[in-house]
Amino acid sequence: MSARNRLRREGVRRDRFAFRGPERLEQRCVLSAPPLLAGIQVQNGAAALNVDSPGYSAPTMADWDGDGKKDLIVGQFTGGNVWLYLNKGTDASPVFNGGTKVLCGGVPLTTSYG
């Protein structure tokens, strides 16, 4: 049975596949944007959280201090500093009030940058 007929019998939509030769088929790329939720601006107190210009940062969330709430850790592009923002709210509604540079042996932890 040909690949085309197997797909028909199994109820697979043919428009998702391109047929190349008697038994060779390639899945077509379906070009559509995934649905995204509306973004939110992260607040640092009453102001927007702003790491540094030019704005390239590497944020992640983790429970840094063991209180059960996800804190914000941000790697800064310029200078390679790592900033910690402790969550004073909840995971569903985080509240950050000022960040501090992450220290290692009393010295600011830095990563490669640029």
C-alpha positions in Angstrom: 0.0 0.0 0.0 1.4 3.4 -0.9 2.2 6.0 1.8 -0.6 8.2 0.4 -3.2 5.5 0.8 -1.9 4.6 4.3 -2.4 8.2 5.4 -5.9 8.3 3.8 -6.9 5.1 5.6 -5.6 6.4 8.9 -7.5 9.6 8.5 -4.4 11.9 8.4 -4.9 15.2 6.7 -3.0 15.0 3.4 -2.4 18.8 3.3 0.2 18.4 6.1 2.4 16.1 4.0 4.3 16.4 0.7 4.7 13.2 -1.3 8.1 12.6 -3.0 8.2 9.3 -4.9 6.2 6.1 -4.4 7.0 5.6 -0.6 8.8 8.7 0.5 6.9 11.5 2.2 7.9 14.6 4.0 5.9 16.4 6.6 5.1 20.0 5.5 6.0 22.8 7.8 2.8 24.5 9.0 3.7 28.2 9.3 1.6 29.8 11.9 2.4 31.7 15.0 1.7 30.0 18.3 -0.9 31.7 20.5 0.8 33.8 23.2 -0.7 35.3 26.3 -0.6 39.0 26.8 2.7 40.2 28.3 3.1 42.0 31.6 5.6 44.5 32.6 7.5 43.4 35.7 7.4 46.0 38.5 10.2 46.8 40.9 8.2 48.6 43.6 6.2 51.3 41.9 8.4 51.5 38.8 9.1 49.2 35.9 12.0 46.8 36.5 14.9 48.1 34.3 18.1 46.1 34.4 20.4 48.2 32.1 20.7 49.5 28.6 20.8 48.1 25.9 18.3 45.8 27.6 19.6 42.4 26.7 19.1 40.3 29.8 18.7 36.6 30.8 15.9 36.3 33.4 14.9 33.2 35.2 12.7 32.3 38.2 13.7 30.1 41.1 13.1 30.0 44.9 16.4 31.5 45.9 15.8 32.0 49.6 13.7 28.9 50.3 10.5 30.7 51.2 8.4 28.8 48.7 8.0 31.8 46.3 9.8 32.1 43.0 12.3 34.9 43.0 13.6 36.7 39.9 17.3 36.3 38.9 18.5 38.4 36.0 21.8 38.1 34.1 22.8 41.6 32.9 24.3 42.0 29.4 26.5 45.1 30.2 29.0 44.1 32.8 27.8 40.6 33.2 26.3 41.2 36.6 23.7 38.8 38.1 20.8 40.6 39.9 18.5 39.0 42.5 15.0 40.3 43.1 13.3 38.6 46.1 9.6 38.0 45.7 7.6 39.6 48.5 4.2 38.7 46.9 3.0 35.3 45.7 3.9 33.2 42.6 0.6 34.3 41.0 1.1 37.9 41.9 4.8 38.6 42.5 6.1 41.8 44.2 9.7 42.8 43.8 11.1 45.7 45.8 14.7 46.4 44.8 17.3 44.1 43.5 20.8 43.3 44.8 23.8 42.0 42.9 24.5 38.3 43.7 27.7 38.0 45.6 30.2 35.1 45.7 32.8 35.4 48.5 31.8 39.1 49.0 32.5 39.9 45.3 29.7 40.5 42.7 29.1 37.4 40.6 29.6 38.1 36.9 29.2 36.1 33.7 30.7 36.5 30.3 28.9 39.1 28.2 29.1 40.8 24.8 
